[in-house]
Amino acid sequence: MKIRKAEPSDAEWIRRIYLEAFEPNENALIADLAIKFLHQDFDSEALNLVAISENVELQPVGHVAFSQVRIQSNTEITAQILAPLAVLPEVQNQGIGSLLIKTGLKELSHREAGFVLVYGDPEYYRRFGFDTELAKLFIPPFELKYPEGWQTLKISDTQTISQPVEFKCVSPLNQPELW
Ligand SMILES: CC(C)(COP(=O)(O)OP(=O)(O)OC[C@H]1O[C@@H](n2cnc3c(N)ncnc32)[C@H](O)[C@@H]1OP(=O)(O)O)[C@@H](O)C(=O)NCCC(=O)NCCS
């Protein structure tokens, strides 16, 4: 399995991954979100990674995006949000999702990110160190349908957070139905 930066020419494979991995009630919405990240038509650079399988015609079988959030705070706090993430169902449970996340976190540690935010199943994200308590200090821009899924991972030794902060996301994530 190889992880590389996603390219616009990966778009149709990435769409397929999301259409197959998510339930029909939300798969088109999240596939569109992933494609928006791929085309980067907003103001800050997102990190898009794909997993390439040698067994599936060298095409992407997994994708993840990380994008910067803008925090309103008097102290220096920087954060990225992990969204979206999916792996093609036929190759799930082989460590591909974990490899995408770990590769992304390593890359972010070189980009001066202090914290990584995620909205998903704690059963899955806990294994990477994401925590629901720390997440209470990062107030999401929309009301959460599943507040228990809101989690944060600290990846910097130098940044600390003691007071709750509000933040804004890049435009593809500014859709209340995603939260
Ligand atoms: C979540 C997802 C990306 C994980 O990818 P993956 O390549 O299968 O993950 P890995 O192989 O690294 O990890 C597999 C482990 O995660 C667990 N897992 C997978 N999805 C899970 C979930 N939603 N909740 C809890 N655990 C989950 C598996 O049971 C397995 O556990 P084990 O290691 O104890 O056996 C993939 O299942 C997927 O695309 N799901 C549908 C879309 C989705 O839910 N995306 C995340 C939205 S936040």
The ligand as a MOL file (V3000), in Angstrom:
LIG
                    3D

  0  0  0     0  0            999 V3000
M  V30 BEGIN CTAB
M  V30 COUNTS 48 50 0 0 0
M  V30 BEGIN ATOM
M  V30 1 C -13.7900 4.2500 9.0820 0
M  V30 2 C -12.9260 3.6870 7.9440 0
M  V30 3 C -12.3180 4.8450 7.1830 0
M  V30 4 C -11.8500 2.8150 8.5420 0
M  V30 5 O -10.9890 2.3930 7.4830 0
M  V30 6 P -10.2630 0.9670 7.5430 0
M  V30 7 O -9.2080 0.9500 6.5290 0
M  V30 8 O -11.2830 -0.0930 7.4830 0
M  V30 9 O -9.6500 1.0520 9.0150 0
M  V30 10 P -8.4500 0.2370 9.6230 0
M  V30 11 O -8.2280 -1.0260 8.8500 0
M  V30 12 O -7.3070 1.1510 9.8050 0
M  V30 13 O -9.0150 -0.0850 11.0580 0
M  V30 14 C -9.9430 -1.1190 11.1780 0
M  V30 15 C -10.4330 -1.1350 12.6050 0
M  V30 16 O -11.3350 -0.0300 12.7840 0
M  V30 17 C -12.5930 -0.5190 13.2070 0
M  V30 18 N -13.6020 0.3770 12.6490 0
M  V30 19 C -13.8230 0.6870 11.3720 0
M  V30 20 N -14.8490 1.5550 11.2890 0
M  V30 21 C -15.2770 1.7820 12.5380 0
M  V30 22 C -16.2990 2.5690 13.0840 0
M  V30 23 N -17.1250 3.3370 12.3500 0
M  V30 24 N -16.4300 2.5590 14.4260 0
M  V30 25 C -15.6280 1.8270 15.1910 0
M  V30 26 N -14.6270 1.0640 14.7290 0
M  V30 27 C -14.4620 1.0350 13.4150 0
M  V30 28 C -12.6490 -1.9250 12.6770 0
M  V30 29 O -13.5660 -2.7030 13.4190 0
M  V30 30 C -11.2210 -2.3990 12.9170 0
M  V30 31 O -11.0350 -2.6840 14.2810 0
M  V30 32 P -9.8470 -3.6560 14.8190 0
M  V30 33 O -8.5460 -3.0170 14.4290 0
M  V30 34 O -10.0470 -3.6660 16.2850 0
M  V30 35 O -10.0720 -4.9560 14.1230 0
M  V30 36 C -13.7800 2.8060 6.9870 0
M  V30 37 O -14.3750 1.7950 7.7360 0
M  V30 38 C -14.8430 3.5860 6.2290 0
M  V30 39 O -14.5750 4.1280 5.1560 0
M  V30 40 N -16.0680 3.6140 6.7760 0
M  V30 41 C -17.1870 4.2820 6.1420 0
M  V30 42 C -16.9950 5.7600 6.1080 0
M  V30 43 C -16.7020 6.3570 7.4640 0
M  V30 44 O -17.3190 5.9980 8.4660 0
M  V30 45 N -15.7330 7.2920 7.4920 0
M  V30 46 C -15.3220 7.9730 8.6980 0
M  V30 47 C -16.2370 9.0840 8.9630 0
M  V30 48 S -15.7000 10.0660 10.2950 0
M  V30 END ATOM
M  V30 BEGIN BOND
M  V30 1 1 1 2
M  V30 2 1 2 3
M  V30 3 1 2 4
M  V30 4 1 2 36
M  V30 5 1 4 5
M  V30 6 1 5 6
M  V30 7 2 6 7
M  V30 8 1 6 8
M  V30 9 1 6 9
M  V30 10 1 9 10
M  V30 11 2 10 11
M  V30 12 1 10 12
M  V30 13 1 10 13
M  V30 14 1 13 14
M  V30 15 1 14 15
M  V30 16 1 15 16
M  V30 17 1 15 30
M  V30 18 1 16 17
M  V30 19 1 17 18
M  V30 20 1 17 28
M  V30 21 1 18 19
M  V30 22 1 18 27
M  V30 23 2 19 20
M  V30 24 1 20 21
M  V30 25 1 21 22
M  V30 26 2 21 27
M  V30 27 1 22 23
M  V30 28 2 22 24
M  V30 29 1 24 25
M  V30 30 2 25 26
M  V30 31 1 26 27
M  V30 32 1 28 29
M  V30 33 1 28 30
M  V30 34 1 30 31
M  V30 35 1 31 32
M  V30 36 2 32 33
M  V30 37 1 32 34
M  V30 38 1 32 35
M  V30 39 1 36 37
M  V30 40 1 36 38
M  V30 41 2 38 39
M  V30 42 1 38 40
M  V30 43 1 40 41
M  V30 44 1 41 42
M  V30 45 1 42 43
M  V30 46 2 43 44
M  V30 47 1 43 45
M  V30 48 1 45 46
M  V30 49 1 46 47
M  V30 50 1 47 48
M  V30 END BOND
M  V30 END CTAB
M  END
